Amino acid sequence: MNKFMLSITASSGEFYQGDCEDLTLPISDGIYGVQAGHNPVLVALHMGILHFVVDGKTRDVLVGDGIAEVTPAYVMVLVDSAENPEDIDKNRAEAARIRAEERLQHKQSMHEYYQSKIALDRAMQRLQTAAKYKR
């Protein structure tokens, strides 16, 4: 199978850089697939599971919102967060969910409301991912 170079960078730093055979990106209305030789495109990413295949092995990464630059030879993914599903601390994610729900119960500015909604969405995605990939 043809390979291309994949680079995943989160706001905390480089998460992965190496060969990739197949890539599935989470977007707002589903998923977007990429293989070697893909036409150049910029893709807006939505928080979710990014799947990629390296040497026949599938890897999953929970990524936050971001963008991906796709070219025929490489894909650069820039996201606000990236973590392996097995590294998610369920207790911490549950505490974040509770905090976000409590913040939503109080009067706040529109900006604070949207920040609380984002925090709640992130906590829920982390909890769902942790439950799905529990080993």
Phi and psi in degrees as GROMACS dihedral restraints (atoms count N, CA, C in turn):
[ dihedral_restraints ]
;  ai    aj    ak    al  type     phi  dphi    fc
    3     4     5     6     1   -68.1    20    10
    4     5     6     7     1   146.8    20    10
    6     7     8     9     1  -118.6    20    10
    7     8     9    10     1   159.4    20    10
    9    10    11    12     1  -139.1    20    10
   10    11    12    13     1   167.2    20    10
   12    13    14    15     1   -87.3    20    10
   13    14    15    16     1   133.8    20    10
   15    16    17    18     1  -120.7    20    10
   16    17    18    19     1   131.5    20    10
   18    19    20    21     1  -126.9    20    10
   19    20    21    22     1   121.8    20    10
   21    22    23    24     1  -114.9    20    10
   22    23    24    25     1   117.7    20    10
   24    25    26    27     1  -123.9    20    10
   25    26    27    28     1   126.9    20    10
   27    28    29    30     1  -103.2    20    10
   28    29    30    31     1   171.7    20    10
   30    31    32    33     1   -62.1    20    10
   31    32    33    34     1   -22.7    20    10
   33    34    35    36     1   -84.5    20    10
   34    35    36    37     1    -9.0    20    10
   36    37    38    39     1   134.7    20    10
   37    38    39    40     1  -173.7    20    10
   39    40    41    42     1   -67.9    20    10
   40    41    42    43     1   130.6    20    10
   42    43    44    45     1  -101.0    20    10
   43    44    45    46     1   -43.6    20    10
   45    46    47    48     1  -152.5    20    10
   46    47    48    49     1   141.5    20    10
   48    49    50    51     1  -147.9    20    10
   49    50    51    52     1   124.1    20    10
   51    52    53    54     1   168.2    20    10
   52    53    54    55     1  -169.7    20    10
   54    55    56    57     1   -68.4    20    10
   55    56    57    58     1   155.1    20    10
   57    58    59    60     1  -149.8    20    10
   58    59    60    61     1   140.6    20    10
   60    61    62    63     1  -102.9    20    10
   61    62    63    64     1   -30.7    20    10
   63    64    65    66     1  -154.8    20    10
   64    65    66    67     1   142.5    20    10
   66    67    68    69     1  -140.4    20    10
   67    68    69    70     1   135.9    20    10
   69    70    71    72     1  -125.1    20    10
   70    71    72    73     1   122.1    20    10
   72    73    74    75     1  -104.9    20    10
   73    74    75    76     1   139.6    20    10
   75    76    77    78     1   -81.5    20    10
   76    77    78    79     1   125.5    20    10
   78    79    80    81     1  -123.2    20    10
   79    80    81    82     1   171.3    20    10
   81    82    83    84     1   -60.9    20    10
   82    83    84    85     1   -30.1    20    10
   84    85    86    87     1  -114.9    20    10
   85    86    87    88     1    27.9    20    10
   87    88    89    90     1   141.7    20    10
   88    89    90    91     1  -130.4    20    10
   90    91    92    93     1  -131.3    20    10
   91    92    93    94     1   159.4    20    10
   93    94    95    96     1  -131.7    20    10
   94    95    96    97     1   120.9    20    10
   96    97    98    99     1   -95.2    20    10
   97    98    99   100     1   144.7    20    10
   99   100   101   102     1  -136.6    20    10
  100   101   102   103     1   137.3    20    10
  102   103   104   105     1  -134.5    20    10
  103   104   105   106     1   169.3    20    10
  105   106   107   108     1   -55.2    20    10
  106   107   108   109     1   140.5    20    10
  108   109   110   111     1    86.6    20    10
  109   110   111   112     1     5.3    20    10
  111   112   113   114     1   -60.7    20    10
  112   113   114   115     1   145.2    20    10
  114   115   116   117     1   -64.3    20    10
  115   116   117   118     1   147.8    20    10
  117   118   119   120     1   -62.4    20    10
  118   119   120   121     1   136.9    20    10
  120   121   122   123     1  -163.4    20    10
  121   122   123   124     1   152.4    20    10
  123   124   125   126     1  -104.8    20    10
  124   125   126   127     1   134.2    20    10
  126   127   128   129     1  -125.2    20    10
  127   128   129   130     1   128.9    20    10
  129   130   131   132     1   -80.5    20    10
  130   131   132   133     1   127.7    20    10
  132   133   134   135     1  -101.2    20    10
  133   134   135   136     1   146.7    20    10
  135   136   137   138     1  -117.0    20    10
  136   137   138   139     1   148.4    20    10
  138   139   140   141     1   -51.3    20    10
  139   140   141   142     1   131.7    20    10
  141   142   143   144     1   168.2    20    10
  142   143   144   145     1  -166.5    20    10
  144   145   146   147     1   -91.2    20    10
  145   146   147   148     1   124.5    20    10
  147   148   149   150     1   -97.2    20    10
  148   149   150   151     1   124.9    20    10
  150   151   152   153     1  -107.2    20    10
  151   152   153   154     1   136.2    20    10
  153   154   155   156     1  -144.7    20    10
  154   155   156   157     1   155.2    20    10
  156   157   158   159     1  -115.1    20    10
  157   158   159   160     1   128.8    20    10
  159   160   161   162     1  -129.1    20    10
  160   161   162   163     1   122.7    20    10
  162   163   164   165     1    50.6    20    10
  163   164   165   166     1    41.5    20    10
  165   166   167   168     1    79.6    20    10
  166   167   168   169     1    -2.3    20    10
  168   169   170   171     1  -105.3    20    10
  169   170   171   172     1   132.6    20    10
  171   172   173   174     1   -85.7    20    10
  172   173   174   175     1   135.5    20    10
  174   175   176   177     1  -122.6    20    10
  175   176   177   178     1   141.1    20    10
  177   178   179   180     1  -117.7    20    10
  178   179   180   181     1   142.0    20    10
  180   181   182   183     1  -137.4    20    10
  181   182   183   184     1   131.0    20    10
  183   184   185   186     1   -83.5    20    10
  184   185   186   187     1   117.4    20    10
  186   187   188   189     1  -116.1    20    10
  187   188   189   190     1   153.0    20    10
  189   190   191   192     1   -88.6    20    10
  190   191   192   193     1  -172.2    20    10
  192   193   194   195     1   -62.9    20    10
  193   194   195   196     1   151.6    20    10
  195   196   197   198     1   175.3    20    10
  196   197   198   199     1  -155.4    20    10
  198   199   200   201     1  -138.1    20    10
  199   200   201   202     1   159.2    20    10
  201   202   203   204     1  -132.1    20    10
  202   203   204   205     1   131.0    20    10
  204   205   206   207     1  -100.3    20    10
  205   206   207   208     1   118.6    20    10
  207   208   209   210     1  -108.2    20    10
  208   209   210   211     1   130.8    20    10
  210   211   212   213     1  -131.3    20    10
  211   212   213   214     1   171.7    20    10
  213   214   215   216     1   -61.4    20    10
  214   215   216   217     1   -27.0    20    10
  216   217   218   219     1  -109.7    20    10
  217   218   219   220     1   -17.4    20    10
  219   220   221   222     1  -152.6    20    10
  220   221   222   223     1   160.9    20    10
  222   223   224   225     1  -131.5    20    10
  223   224   225   226     1   126.7    20    10
  225   226   227   228     1  -109.5    20    10
  226   227   228   229     1   119.6    20    10
  228   229   230   231     1  -108.0    20    10
  229   230   231   232     1   123.0    20    10
  231   232   233   234     1  -118.2    20    10
  232   233   234   235     1   115.4    20    10
  234   235   236   237     1  -132.4    20    10
  235   236   237   238     1   159.8    20    10
  237   238   239   240     1   -77.0    20    10
  238   239   240   241     1   -19.6    20    10
  240   241   242   243     1  -155.9    20    10
  241   242   243   244     1   153.0    20    10
  243   244   245   246     1  -151.0    20    10
  244   245   246   247     1   131.2    20    10
  246   247   248   249     1  -152.6    20    10
  247   248   249   250     1   148.0    20    10
  249   250   251   252     1   -71.9    20    10
  250   251   252   253     1   136.6    20    10
  252   253   254   255     1   -55.2    20    10
  253   254   255   256     1   -36.9    20    10
  255   256   257   258     1   -72.0    20    10
  256   257   258   259     1   -12.9    20    10
  258   259   260   261     1   -91.2    20    10
  259   260   261   262     1    -2.9    20    10
  261   262   263   264     1   -72.9    20    10
  262   263   264   265     1   128.3    20    10
  264   265   266   267     1   -87.3    20    10
  265   266   267   268     1   106.9    20    10
  267   268   269   270     1   -61.9    20    10
  268   269   270   271     1   -38.1    20    10
  270   271   272   273     1   -65.1    20    10
  271   272   273   274     1   -41.8    20    10
  273   274   275   276     1   -66.1    20    10
  274   275   276   277     1   -41.1    20    10
  276   277   278   279     1   -65.1    20    10
  277   278   279   280     1   -39.1    20    10
  279   280   281   282     1   -65.9    20    10
  280   281   282   283     1   -41.1    20    10
  282   283   284   285     1   -63.0    20    10
  283   284   285   286     1   -39.6    20    10
  285   286   287   288     1   -65.0    20    10
  286   287   288   289     1   -38.7    20    10
  288   289   290   291     1   -62.4    20    10
  289   290   291   292     1   -45.2    20    10
  291   292   293   294     1   -63.5    20    10
  292   293   294   295     1   -44.9    20    10
  294   295   296   297     1   -59.9    20    10
  295   296   297   298     1   -44.5    20    10
  297   298   299   300     1   -64.7    20    10
  298   299   300   301     1   -41.8    20    10
  300   301   302   303     1   -64.8    20    10
  301   302   303   304     1   -38.2    20    10
  303   304   305   306     1   -64.9    20    10
  304   305   306   307     1   -42.1    20    10
  306   307   308   309     1   -62.4    20    10
  307   308   309   310     1   -35.6    20    10
  309   310   311   312     1   -68.0    20    10
  310   311   312   313     1   -20.9    20    10
  312   313   314   315     1   -78.4    20    10
  313   314   315   316     1   -14.5    20    10
  315   316   317   318     1  -100.0    20    10
  316   317   318   319     1   154.3    20    10
  318   319   320   321     1   -65.8    20    10
  319   320   321   322     1   136.1    20    10
  321   322   323   324     1  -156.9    20    10
  322   323   324   325     1   165.4    20    10
  324   325   326   327     1   -68.9    20    10
  325   326   327   328     1   166.0    20    10
  327   328   329   330     1   -59.4    20    10
  328   329   330   331     1   -40.3    20    10
  330   331   332   333     1   -61.1    20    10
  331   332   333   334     1   -46.4    20    10
  333   334   335   336     1   -64.8    20    10
  334   335   336   337     1   -37.7    20    10
  336   337   338   339     1   -60.5    20    10
  337   338   339   340     1   -48.7    20    10
  339   340   341   342     1   -65.5    20    10
  340   341   342   343     1   -36.9    20    10
  342   343   344   345     1   -63.4    20    10
  343   344   345   346     1   -40.4    20    10
  345   346   347   348     1   -66.0    20    10
  346   347   348   349     1   -40.2    20    10
  348   349   350   351     1   -63.1    20    10
  349   350   351   352     1   -42.0    20    10
  351   352   353   354     1   -62.6    20    10
  352   353   354   355     1   -43.7    20    10
  354   355   356   357     1   -62.7    20    10
  355   356   357   358     1   -40.6    20    10
  357   358   359   360     1   -66.1    20    10
  358   359   360   361     1   -44.5    20    10
  360   361   362   363     1   -59.2    20    10
  361   362   363   364     1   -43.7    20    10
  363   364   365   366     1   -63.3    20    10
  364   365   366   367     1   -45.2    20    10
  366   367   368   369     1   -62.1    20    10
  367   368   369   370     1   -42.9    20    10
  369   370   371   372     1   -65.1    20    10
  370   371   372   373     1   -41.3    20    10
  372   373   374   375     1   -63.0    20    10
  373   374   375   376     1   -41.7    20    10
  375   376   377   378     1   -64.5    20    10
  376   377   378   379     1   -42.2    20    10
  378   379   380   381     1   -64.8    20    10
  379   380   381   382     1   -43.9    20    10
  381   382   383   384     1   -63.5    20    10
  382   383   384   385     1   -41.9    20    10
  384   385   386   387     1   -66.0    20    10
  385   386   387   388     1   -44.7    20    10
  387   388   389   390     1   -59.9    20    10
  388   389   390   391     1   -40.8    20    10
  390   391   392   393     1   -66.4    20    10
  391   392   393   394     1   -39.2    20    10
  393   394   395   396     1   -70.3    20    10
  394   395   396   397     1   -36.0    20    10
  396   397   398   399     1  -103.6    20    10
  397   398   399   400     1    17.5    20    10
  399   400   401   402     1   -59.4    20    10
  400   401   402   403     1   130.2    20    10
